[in-house]
Amino acid sequence: MRNSERRRELLEWLEQAGNLTLSEMVERFGVSKMTVHRDLEMLEQRKALKRIHGGAVAIGARSASGADPAADGVSEDCLICSRPSTSHLQFSLTLESGTQKMACCPHCGVYACLVLGEQVEEAHTSDYLTGRSHPVSESFFVLGSAAIPCCQPSMLTFDSEEMAQRFQAGFGGVLGGFEFAVNFLKNSMAPHSHQAQDCPHCTGRTLEGKKQE
């Protein structure tokens, strides 16, 4: 089957089903996960579908249960500060219960991992330059750089150490893995506590914003 034929069939199938998992697509088309990821990325760029962690949903579609995808355990807005997530900053968490949560950026994603602790079964983040999703455990974090596209302190993720180093050379900050990012955020929050759901950084900026109104 040609690539174009597979993508057309995928869209027709998705329109009928409303949402599909990655494993379902791999099994049906007999291709690798990377091939499916490339198909989904191309189709999302054409605004033909919406990618979610572990699969995809049809644009404006409701799930097979008749509910909105968010009602099936997928949250599109950040669980920490309620901002909408974007593909190049997105941070997704899958909990032990099977519920999927989204964070608007690695800053809120790492904070969510602190709050939820052992409830987090797995987490994925996006490469800041390409938008490609990859496991948080394999990510390279550039922390506290001059680039602040979302929450502060800036925390950006890359799936390539070389590209992370190049970005760091231009925008500053420190480079490390996930555990380093966790400790970085803990230290930056002192003397704040991270026991509450709301991030002290995000809450502080929200309060300042209200004062300016």
N, C-alpha and C positions, 0 to 999 in steps of 0.2 A: 504493500500500500504506500502510495506517495505521501510525502509530508502534508501537502495541501489537502489531500483526500482525508487523511487522518484527522486533521484539525477541523475540517468541515463536519465530519461525522461526530467528532467530540462535541462541537457546538450544538448539533442537533440533539444529541443524547442529553447534554446538559440542560437544554431548553425544556426537554420532557421531564427530566428528573428534578430540576431545580437546584440541586447541589450534588457533587460527586467527590469521593475521596481519591487521594493519589493512588492508593492500592487498587481501587476499582478500575482506574484508567490504565494502570500498568498491566493488570490482568487481561483486560479486554483487548488492548492493542498489541500486547506481547512485546513491549519496548521497555527500555530502562527508565528508572525514575528521573534521570537527568534529561532524557528525551521529553518526558512529560512536562518537566519543569520548564524546558525551553519552549514547548508548545504553549503552555499557560502564560509564560512571560510575554510571548509575541501577541497572543490573543488579548491579554490585558492591555498591552500598549495600544491595541486597536479599539479598546473599550468594548470588546465583545463579551467579556466576562469579568468577574471579580475574584482574585485569588484570596484564599484564606489559608490559615495554617493547616496543612494536611489535605488540601484539596482546592475546590473552586465552587463558586455559586454563579448562577445566571444573573445578569444585570436586571435588577428589579424583581427578581424571582422570589417566590416563597418556597420553603423547603417541602420535602415530601410529606411532612406532617401537617402542612398547611399553615405553618407559622413562619415568621421572619427568621432568617438564619441566626440573628442575635438571640432569639428566644430558645434556640437549640443549644445554647452554651457558648456561642461565639460573640464576644463583645467587640464592636468596632471602635468605640471610644476608649480613651485611656482610663484604666481602672483606678489610677491615682489622681490625675488632675482633670479628667473628662475632656481633654483636647482630642480632636480627631487624629487618628494615626495616618502617617504617610509612608509610602513604600520604601523610601530610602532611610527612614528612621525607625520603622516599625520593629517592635519587640513583642513576641508572642510567648505566652506561657500555657502549658497544658498541666492541669492539676490532677492529682490522684483520682479525683471523682470523674475525670474525663472532661470537665468543663475547660473551655479555652478562654483565655483572657488576653486583651491587647493593651500595650502601653504605647504612648505616643512617641517615645524615644528611649534609648538605652538608659538614660538617667532614671526615668520612672520605672523602666523595666528592672533595673538592678535594685531599686528601692522596693519594688513589689516582691522580688525574691527575698529581700531581707524581712519583709513583713510576713510573707506566707511561709517561709522556711521550708520544712519537709513536705508541705502540701504540693510543692512544685515538682512534677514528675520530669518534665523536660522544658527547655526554653530555646527559642530561636530568635536571632536578630538579623538585621539587614545590613549589607555592605553599604556604607554611606555614599560611595561613588557609583556603584552599579545597581543597588537595590536588591541584589541577590540574597536570598535567605540562606542561613547556615546556622549550625548549632552554636549556642553561646559559649560552650566549652572550648570551641575551636576558634573563637573570635579574638581579634587583636583590638584592644581599646585604646583610643587616644583621649586622654582625660585632661580637662582644664585648658583646652586650646583657645585661641582667639576666635575660632568659629563657633558661634552660638545660635544654631538654627532653631533650637527649642528651649528646653529647660536648662537651668544652671545649677551647679557647674556643668559645663559642656562635657558630654560623654558620647563619643562617636565610635562606631564599630566597623571593622574591615575584615574580609576573609583572607586577605593577603598581608603578610608581615611587611613585605617590601613596599606596598602601597601605603600602609599605615605609617611607615617610616618616612616616606616622601611627604605625606600630608603633615606629619609632625614637624618636618624640616621647614615647611612653609608657614605653618600656623601655630607652632609651639605646642606646649602641653607635655604630658608624660605618657609613656607607652607601657602597656602591660596586658595580662590576661584577665579572665573573669574574676578570680579571687583577688587580684590586685585592684580591680575596679570596685569590688565590694568594700575592701578596706579603705580605698580612696573616698568613697561616698560616706562611710562611717565617720572617718576623720573630718570630712567637710561639714558634717551635720553637728558635730560637737559644738556646744553642750546640749544640742537637741536630742530628744529620744526618738527612736524609730519604732516604738511599740504601736503607735497609732497608724491608722490606714493612710491618713493624709501626710504627704511629704512636707516637712517643715520648710523646705526651699520653695516649693510650689505654693503652699499655703501663704507664706510670707509675701510672695509677689502678688498673689490674688488680693490679699488685704491691702497692699499698697495701691493696687489698681483701683480698688473701691474708694480709697481715700481721695484719689485724684478726680473721681467723677463729680 
